[in-house]
């Protein structure tokens, strides 16, 4: 959806669950890693993380646009976890690629 992540059972398409969070802006990307973490990237620059086992939101971070960029360029356009599932790579409206890692 434009502001929610919806889960469906395939191939028959039965609706399972909404991932409800604090976000109410446009959702541009979702990524899932091998550890059962789902992340949504939004137009306002937020990255929101959910645990797929219990559907709970556990973290939201803001990807501030680079210095010299407009506030409207904060959005996350794409995201993907690397093969280790411990780093998230995002592409933003501010024309940057950012790499995020887990905190020990």
Backbone torsions as a table, in degrees:
resi	resn	phi	psi	omega
1	UNK	NA	172.1	-178.2
2	UNK	-69.6	-26.2	-178.3
3	UNK	-131.8	6.2	-179.0
4	UNK	-138.8	153.1	170.4
5	UNK	-98.2	128.8	-178.8
6	UNK	-115.8	138.9	179.1
7	UNK	-109.1	133.1	179.0
8	UNK	-125.9	151.8	175.2
9	UNK	-91.4	123.7	179.8
10	UNK	-105.8	150.6	14.1
11	UNK	-93.4	-5.6	-174.8
12	UNK	-81.5	-12.3	172.7
13	UNK	81.8	18.5	178.0
14	UNK	-66.8	131.2	177.0
15	UNK	-68.6	135.6	179.3
16	UNK	-109.6	-54.9	-169.1
17	UNK	-163.3	147.7	166.0
18	UNK	-93.3	139.3	169.6
19	UNK	-91.5	96.4	-177.0
20	UNK	-88.3	129.1	177.9
21	UNK	-138.3	-166.0	-178.2
22	UNK	-81.0	-15.5	-174.6
23	UNK	-69.4	140.2	172.1
24	UNK	-138.5	29.8	175.6
25	UNK	-112.9	177.9	-175.9
26	UNK	-68.8	129.5	177.1
27	UNK	-88.2	123.8	-178.3
28	UNK	-106.0	-29.4	-175.9
29	UNK	-149.0	152.3	169.8
30	UNK	-136.0	148.1	176.4
31	UNK	-142.9	148.3	178.4
32	UNK	-129.8	134.3	177.4
33	UNK	-101.7	177.8	-177.6
34	UNK	-71.2	-11.7	-179.0
35	UNK	-96.0	8.3	178.6
36	UNK	79.7	30.5	176.2
37	UNK	-108.0	128.0	176.3
38	UNK	-109.3	135.5	177.7
39	UNK	-127.0	136.8	175.4
40	UNK	-111.0	137.0	176.7
41	UNK	-109.7	130.0	-170.8
42	UNK	-117.1	163.5	179.0
43	UNK	-59.5	-27.6	-178.1
44	UNK	-87.4	4.5	178.3
45	UNK	92.4	1.1	179.9
46	UNK	-82.7	145.4	169.4
47	UNK	-116.3	122.0	-178.4
48	UNK	-115.1	132.4	-174.8
49	UNK	-111.6	136.1	177.4
50	UNK	-125.4	149.5	170.4
51	UNK	-90.1	118.4	-176.9
52	UNK	-68.3	-20.5	-179.0
53	UNK	-71.6	-38.3	-177.3
54	UNK	-122.3	6.8	177.5
55	UNK	59.6	27.6	-178.1
56	UNK	-99.6	133.2	171.7
57	UNK	-73.3	129.3	-178.9
58	UNK	-121.3	-9.8	179.0
59	UNK	-162.9	143.2	169.5
60	UNK	-133.6	129.6	175.6
61	UNK	-126.0	153.5	-179.3
62	UNK	-107.3	124.8	176.4
63	UNK	-89.3	89.3	-179.4
64	UNK	-58.4	139.8	176.5
65	UNK	-66.6	153.0	-180.0
66	UNK	-61.6	152.7	179.1
67	UNK	-55.4	134.0	-177.8
68	UNK	93.5	-8.7	178.0
69	UNK	-88.5	158.1	176.3
70	UNK	-78.1	156.5	177.6
71	UNK	-60.0	-33.1	-179.6
72	UNK	-70.4	-8.4	179.4
73	UNK	-97.2	22.0	-178.4
74	UNK	-80.9	-16.3	-170.4
75	UNK	-60.3	148.2	173.3
76	UNK	-94.3	122.6	-178.2
77	UNK	-95.9	-33.4	-177.8
78	UNK	-151.9	157.7	178.7
79	UNK	-153.4	151.5	178.9
80	UNK	-160.4	136.2	173.3
81	UNK	-80.9	147.4	174.5
82	UNK	-75.6	177.3	-175.5
83	UNK	-64.3	-23.9	178.7
84	UNK	-80.2	-11.7	-177.0
85	UNK	63.8	14.5	179.9
86	UNK	-108.7	-10.4	178.6
87	UNK	-125.2	138.1	178.2
88	UNK	-111.1	131.5	178.2
89	UNK	-110.6	129.2	-179.7
90	UNK	-123.5	150.0	172.4
91	UNK	-116.1	132.8	-174.0
92	UNK	-118.3	166.0	176.8
93	UNK	-63.0	-19.8	179.8
94	UNK	-83.9	14.2	176.3
95	UNK	67.1	31.9	178.8
96	UNK	-119.0	155.3	166.5
97	UNK	-109.5	132.6	179.5
98	UNK	-126.4	143.8	177.2
99	UNK	-114.7	129.4	-178.3
100	UNK	-115.3	139.5	177.5
101	UNK	-125.1	160.3	177.3
102	UNK	-65.5	147.8	173.7
103	UNK	-90.2	131.3	-179.3
104	UNK	-63.9	NA	NA
